[in-house]
Structures are given as C-alpha cells and as structure tokens.
Amino acid sequence: MASVEERVKEVTARVLKVDTSKIGRGDQFGADLGAESVQSVELVAMFEEEFGIEMNEDEALSVDTVGSAIDYISKVCQEQGVQV
C-alpha cells in the first residue's frame, strides 16, 4: 500500500491537475500549486474519501503545505483508528 505521503500527493495531483513529481512537502497548496478556495474544499473532501476519515473542516482548511497535510492526515488517521 502507498504511504500517506504518496497518497496525499496523488490526490493533490488529481484535484489540482499537477504532475506528482512536481509536488514537494514544502509546497503551499495555494501559492505553489495554484489551489483556489473551491479546490481547497475539494481537496479536504478527497482526502477524507481517500483515507476513510472525517476531518474538522476549519482545521483542515488551515493546513497550507503538503507536508503539514501529510502530518495532519496521519494524526487524524491515528486518532480515528484508521490503518495507513
């Protein structure tokens, strides 16, 4: 199974139409990857679907980099008992 990082990058690439090889942990969803507010909400929904979790929308939308999304999703998965 793919790691949390690989899965976050794959979902991000699909939603934002960016090549996964161009996505780094330090990239900001808005400034570096071009996410607009509608796409940010879509990313949250797609991460929830991909990982089978429910995230606090305000917390999730405050995550601004790929690396912090990986860390946040890992934490939520652990809290909700989801194996990753």
Long-range contacts (C-beta under 8 A, 24 or more apart in sequence): 1-84, 3-84, 4-51, 4-70, 4-73, 4-74, 4-77, 4-84, 5-70, 7-50, 7-51, 7-84, 8-47, 8-66, 8-69, 8-70, 8-73, 9-66, 11-43, 11-46, 11-47, 11-50, 12-43, 12-66, 12-69, 14-46, 15-39, 15-42, 15-43, 15-46, 16-43, 23-66, 24-66, 25-65, 25-66, 25-67, 25-70, 26-65, 26-66, 26-67, 27-65, 27-66, 28-64, 28-65, 29-63, 29-64, 29-65, 29-66, 29-69, 30-64, 33-66, 47-73, 51-76, 51-77, 51-82, 51-84, 52-82, 53-77, 53-80, 53-82, 54-80
